[in-house]
Amino acid sequence: MEYICGKRTAQMDGLTLAAHLVARLTGAGEIVLDLGTGDGRYVAEQARRNQANFYIGLDACRENLVEISRKAPANSLFLIASGENLPGELTGLIGSITLNFPWGSLLEGLLESVSEVMTGLRMVARPGAKLELRLNESALRMSGRSLETGREQVISALEGAGFAVEMVELLEVTGLKKFPSSWARRLASGREGQVLQIRAFYIPVPEPVTPPAGEMVLTGAAPL
Ligand SMILES: C[S@@+](CC[C@H](N)C(=O)[O-])C[C@H]1O[C@@H](n2cnc3c(N)ncnc32)[C@H](O)[C@@H]1O
């Protein structure tokens, strides 16, 4: 997977990532993935506030990450990847996923239960992982949906992909002003409409066991 540190980008394999995590993750800490991290401000702030956790900010756009990744806290890492093709090195590692104000293809992928984005989320999430999604009305409108339609669609998509939705609420302007991401500041003006906050937990459904070919399958008593 490709990580960024200032203007320099390089590949990191699973073993090197594991070494980083062992060195930085303490006690009850968890690994948090911020998908569509933008300029990474949310990740940097959270990493400073919660030293026990390890934060990974991921975005498809590298230019916005040059500045923050240069002086990133030691318990954080910034990756360049698309939400449709999450790095395999993150498989089963993530205890908490945040998606703050996604737009474009990332948003589209969250509106369908069968999508590359949902497949990636299921791949990286640990069983029981928390997912927090903040959805803004202006992004939904740009995708041709109202807040209400988007709300219904995203809840159904998450549930269909194995994320049990526990809470849906409006994020008020005061909450947006305090929220530590650059996009939240912009939305706090209120001109871009309302913001929905959704919390869900990943409850993987056990895969059905397929008996090996040729093995007898008992389907109950045969009719007399
Ligand atoms: C509105 S910005 C929000 C940025 C940040 N979360 C914040 O709160 O400031 C949406 C971000 O999603 C990213 N994005 C959109 N589609 C993506 C995709 N398919 N994969 C990864 N990132 C994507 C964009 O590059 C952009 O940085």
The ligand as a Gaussian input file, in Angstrom:
#p B3LYP/6-31G(d) Opt

LIG

0 1
 C      -15.939000      16.745000       1.258000
 S      -14.368000      16.059000       1.388000
 C      -14.316000      15.678000       3.126000
 C      -12.910000      15.640000       3.648000
 C      -12.737000      15.350000       5.138000
 N      -13.366000      14.113000       5.527000
 C      -13.230000      16.498000       5.989000
 O      -14.147000      16.299000       6.803000
 O      -12.657000      17.588000       5.898000
 C      -14.594000      14.451000       0.622000
 C      -13.297000      13.655000       0.442000
 O      -13.611000      12.374000      -0.086000
 C      -12.555000      11.998000      -0.944000
 N      -13.046000      10.954000      -1.856000
 C      -14.081000      11.017000      -2.716000
 N      -14.230000       9.859000      -3.377000
 C      -13.267000       9.031000      -2.900000
 C      -12.920000       7.681000      -3.163000
 N      -13.595000       6.956000      -4.047000
 N      -11.888000       7.140000      -2.485000
 C      -11.195000       7.861000      -1.575000
 N      -11.474000       9.153000      -1.273000
 C      -12.512000       9.725000      -1.923000
 C      -12.174000      13.277000      -1.665000
 O      -10.881000      13.197000      -2.227000
 C      -12.305000      14.290000      -0.534000
 O      -11.070000      14.476000       0.110000

